[in-house]
Amino acid sequence: MVEVGLARLRDLRQDVEICRDLRRRWGLSLPLSAIGLLVDSFLDGLAAVHRAHAPLLWRQMEQEGDMCYT
């Protein structure tokens, strides 16, 4: 899931490229529709971790004085 999420969001790869790489690297054949679902799951997990740690991040930024308000 992480590999697929990073390939799509960080590396801006297309579903076909991601499927090809998963098949070549891991021998894993997935339908193209599964790629979008895995990306959505990756984003859900990332958002959950962010929400869980947001208060700590805010405190740290306030202590360091690195707050930017727009």
N, CA, C and O atoms as a DFTB+ gen file, in Angstrom:
280 C
 N C O
     1  1       0.826      -1.183       0.000
     2  2       0.000       0.000       0.000
     3  2       0.880       1.261       0.000
     4  3       0.621       2.200      -0.752
     5  1       1.892       1.274       0.825
     6  2       2.778       2.440       0.882
     7  2       3.520       2.620      -0.432
     8  3       3.637       3.734      -0.942
     9  1       4.021       1.519      -0.975
    10  2       4.745       1.601      -2.244
    11  2       3.846       2.169      -3.349
    12  3       4.286       3.001      -4.142
    13  1       2.607       1.723      -3.398
    14  2       1.661       2.206      -4.402
    15  2       1.328       3.675      -4.149
    16  3       1.317       4.478      -5.083
    17  1       1.056       4.032      -2.888
    18  2       0.738       5.426      -2.561
    19  2       1.862       6.384      -2.913
    20  3       1.622       7.450      -3.480
    21  1       3.081       6.010      -2.579
    22  2       4.220       6.872      -2.894
    23  2       4.466       6.955      -4.398
    24  3       4.798       8.017      -4.925
    25  1       4.299       5.828      -5.080
    26  2       4.499       5.843      -6.530
    27  2       3.523       6.806      -7.194
    28  3       3.901       7.555      -8.095
    29  1       2.276       6.787      -6.753
    30  2       1.264       7.654      -7.367
    31  2       1.445       9.112      -6.940
    32  3       1.455      10.005      -7.786
    33  1       1.587       9.358      -5.640
    34  2       1.532      10.727      -5.125
    35  2       2.873      11.441      -5.129
    36  3       2.945      12.629      -5.446
    37  1       3.913      10.743      -4.787
    38  2       5.234      11.378      -4.759
    39  2       5.891      11.352      -6.133
    40  3       6.458      12.343      -6.593
    41  1       5.798      10.187      -6.774
    42  2       6.506      10.000      -8.041
    43  2       5.637      10.298      -9.256
    44  3       6.121      10.272     -10.387
    45  1       4.341      10.585      -9.027
    46  2       3.384      10.938     -10.081
    47  2       3.303       9.866     -11.171
    48  3       3.213      10.182     -12.358
    49  1       3.335       8.594     -10.754
    50  2       3.266       7.478     -11.697
    51  2       1.812       7.171     -12.028
    52  3       0.918       7.407     -11.215
    53  1       1.586       6.655     -13.203
    54  2       0.259       6.255     -13.661
    55  2      -0.037       4.829     -13.188
    56  3       0.873       4.058     -12.887
    57  1      -1.334       4.498     -13.128
    58  2      -1.753       3.172     -12.667
    59  2      -1.084       2.046     -13.460
    60  3      -0.642       1.053     -12.883
    61  1      -1.015       2.204     -14.767
    62  2      -0.410       1.167     -15.616
    63  2       1.055       0.969     -15.252
    64  3       1.529      -0.166     -15.188
    65  1       1.772       2.051     -15.015
    66  2       3.182       1.946     -14.634
    67  2       3.334       1.243     -13.289
    68  3       4.209       0.395     -13.114
    69  1       2.474       1.604     -12.345
    70  2       2.546       1.005     -11.016
    71  2       2.262      -0.490     -11.100
    72  3       2.966      -1.286     -10.479
    73  1       1.234      -0.885     -11.863
    74  2       0.917      -2.305     -12.042
    75  2       2.083      -3.056     -12.654
    76  3       2.432      -4.150     -12.209
    77  1       2.677      -2.470     -13.667
    78  2       3.812      -3.115     -14.336
    79  2       4.975      -3.310     -13.357
    80  3       5.598      -4.371     -13.326
    81  1       5.260      -2.271     -12.555
    82  2       6.371      -2.360     -11.615
    83  2       6.100      -3.379     -10.510
    84  3       7.015      -4.087     -10.091
    85  1       4.855      -3.463     -10.032
    86  2       4.510      -4.453      -9.007
    87  2       4.651      -5.875      -9.556
    88  3       5.111      -6.780      -8.859
    89  1       4.255      -6.049     -10.794
    90  2       4.370      -7.370     -11.423
    91  2       5.845      -7.745     -11.612
    92  3       6.247      -8.877     -11.341
    93  1       6.642      -6.782     -12.080
    94  2       8.063      -7.047     -12.319
    95  2       8.812      -7.264     -11.003
    96  3       9.613      -8.191     -10.883
    97  1       8.550      -6.417     -10.034
    98  2       9.327      -6.455      -8.789
    99  2       8.891      -7.569      -7.842
   100  3       9.725      -8.248      -7.243
   101  1       7.574      -7.751      -7.712
   102  2       7.054      -8.681      -6.704
   103  2       6.290      -9.870      -7.301
   104  3       5.875     -10.762      -6.562
   105  1       6.101      -9.895      -8.607
   106  2       5.305     -10.946      -9.208
   107  2       3.831     -10.818      -8.872
   108  3       3.096     -11.805      -8.911
   109  1       3.398      -9.623      -8.545
   110  2       2.033      -9.341      -8.103
   111  2       1.235      -8.729      -9.242
   112  3       1.585      -7.667      -9.758
   113  1       0.175      -9.397      -9.626
   114  2      -0.696      -8.890     -10.692
   115  2      -1.981      -8.372     -10.072
   116  3      -2.752      -9.136      -9.490
   117  1      -2.206      -7.091     -10.198
   118  2      -3.407      -6.463      -9.664
   119  2      -4.195      -5.818     -10.796
   120  3      -3.607      -5.361     -11.777
   121  1      -5.519      -5.775     -10.670
   122  2      -6.289      -5.015     -11.647
   123  2      -6.028      -3.520     -11.463
   124  3      -5.714      -3.068     -10.362
   125  1      -6.161      -2.771     -12.533
   126  2      -5.930      -1.328     -12.446
   127  2      -6.809      -0.677     -11.386
   128  3      -6.381       0.271     -10.726
   129  1      -8.030      -1.171     -11.214
   130  2      -8.937      -0.574     -10.233
   131  2      -8.404      -0.696      -8.806
   132  3      -8.755       0.114      -7.949
   133  1      -7.569      -1.687      -8.542
   134  2      -7.015      -1.873      -7.205
   135  2      -6.017      -0.777      -6.851
   136  3      -5.847      -0.452      -5.676
   137  1      -5.365      -0.211      -7.840
   138  2      -4.362       0.823      -7.576
   139  2      -5.014       2.032      -6.911
   140  3      -4.506       2.526      -5.903
   141  1      -6.114       2.510      -7.450
   142  2      -6.815       3.643      -6.848
   143  2      -7.275       3.345      -5.440
   144  3      -7.200       4.209      -4.566
   145  1      -7.750       2.133      -5.208
   146  2      -8.190       1.753      -3.858
   147  2      -7.016       1.737      -2.879
   148  3      -7.151       2.164      -1.733
   149  1      -5.877       1.246      -3.334
   150  2      -4.690       1.244      -2.475
   151  2      -4.203       2.658      -2.175
   152  3      -3.773       2.945      -1.058
   153  1      -4.269       3.533      -3.161
   154  2      -3.884       4.934      -2.940
   155  2      -4.824       5.576      -1.929
   156  3      -4.376       6.298      -1.039
   157  1      -6.124       5.319      -2.058
   158  2      -7.091       5.861      -1.095
   159  2      -6.810       5.352       0.315
   160  3      -6.881       6.119       1.275
   161  1      -6.494       4.072       0.446
   162  2      -6.169       3.503       1.754
   163  2      -4.898       4.127       2.325
   164  3      -4.816       4.399       3.523
   165  1      -3.924       4.347       1.472
   166  2      -2.683       5.001       1.900
   167  2      -2.975       6.397       2.448
   168  3      -2.464       6.779       3.501
   169  1      -3.804       7.155       1.721
   170  2      -4.147       8.503       2.167
   171  2      -4.944       8.490       3.462
   172  3      -4.741       9.348       4.320
   173  1      -5.847       7.528       3.613
   174  2      -6.599       7.401       4.864
   175  2      -5.667       7.146       6.035
   176  3      -5.813       7.751       7.097
   177  1      -4.711       6.255       5.840
   178  2      -3.748       5.965       6.896
   179  2      -2.865       7.147       7.213
   180  3      -2.590       7.425       8.380
   181  1      -2.421       7.841       6.195
   182  2      -1.588       9.025       6.385
   183  2      -2.349      10.109       7.142
   184  3      -1.798      10.757       8.031
   185  1      -3.612      10.301       6.786
   186  2      -4.441      11.293       7.468
   187  2      -4.654      10.912       8.928
   188  3      -4.632      11.779       9.802
   189  1      -4.860       9.628       9.203
   190  2      -5.067       9.176      10.579
   191  2      -3.826       9.423      11.434
   192  3      -3.932       9.871      12.576
   193  1      -2.656       9.131      10.880
   194  2      -1.406       9.380      11.617
   195  2      -1.227      10.878      11.844
   196  3      -0.812      11.300      12.924
   197  1      -1.536      11.670      10.842
   198  2      -1.415      13.124      10.981
   199  2      -2.339      13.641      12.082
   200  3      -1.912      14.411      12.942
   201  1      -3.612      13.215      12.056
   202  2      -4.559      13.653      13.090
   203  2      -4.100      13.227      14.475
   204  3      -4.215      13.993      15.432
   205  1      -3.584      12.019      14.586
   206  2      -3.149      11.514      15.888
   207  2      -1.962      12.294      16.441
   208  3      -1.823      12.433      17.656
   209  1      -1.114      12.799      15.564
   210  2       0.100      13.486      16.010
   211  2       0.037      15.000      15.851
   212  3       1.002      15.687      16.186
   213  1      -1.059      15.532      15.355
   214  2      -1.160      16.977      15.122
   215  2      -0.928      17.803      16.391
   216  3      -0.194      18.789      16.325
   217  1      -1.518      17.451      17.547
   218  2      -1.257      18.269      18.741
   219  2       0.227      18.327      19.102
   220  3       0.733      19.381      19.487
   221  1       0.913      17.210      18.981
   222  2       2.348      17.194      19.258
   223  2       3.105      18.059      18.256
   224  3       4.026      18.785      18.631
   225  1       2.725      17.983      16.999
   226  2       3.382      18.801      15.976
   227  2       3.171      20.285      16.241
   228  3       4.105      21.078      16.130
   229  1       1.932      20.665      16.593
   230  2       1.656      22.068      16.898
   231  2       2.491      22.552      18.075
   232  3       3.079      23.632      18.017
   233  1       2.549      21.749      19.160
   234  2       3.353      22.149      20.333
   235  2       4.814      22.319      19.958
   236  3       5.458      23.282      20.375
   237  1       5.333      21.399      19.183
   238  2       6.734      21.469      18.770
   239  2       7.002      22.726      17.944
   240  3       8.003      23.408      18.161
   241  1       6.120      23.031      17.009
   242  2       6.309      24.221      16.175
   243  2       6.196      25.492      17.006
   244  3       6.945      26.444      16.785
   245  1       5.276      25.517      17.952
   246  2       5.149      26.694      18.811
   247  2       6.397      26.892      19.656
   248  3       6.847      28.023      19.840
   249  1       6.955      25.812      20.168
   250  2       8.173      25.900      20.974
   251  2       9.360      26.380      20.157
   252  3      10.205      27.127      20.650
   253  1       9.417      25.951      18.920
   254  2      10.546      26.327      18.070
   255  2      10.342      27.667      17.392
   256  3      11.272      28.211      16.797
   257  1       9.145      28.198      17.477
   258  2       8.874      29.499      16.862
   259  2       8.793      29.460      15.352
   260  3       9.032      30.472      14.693
   261  1       8.459      28.311      14.792
   262  2       8.421      28.161      13.360
   263  2       7.009      28.239      12.807
   264  3       6.732      27.666      11.753
   265  1       6.114      28.930      13.490
   266  2       4.734      28.997      13.053
   267  2       4.586      30.017      11.926
   268  3       5.108      31.128      12.015
   269  1       3.890      29.644      10.891
   270  2       3.567      30.529       9.788
   271  2       2.058      30.646       9.741
   272  3       1.364      29.634       9.647
   273  1       1.546      31.837       9.805
   274  2       0.117      32.039       9.711
   275  2      -0.185      32.736       8.396
   276  3       0.440      33.739       8.050
   277  1      -1.149      32.194       7.670
   278  2      -1.504      32.828       6.389
   279  2      -2.931      33.297       6.446
   280  3      -3.435      33.859       5.474
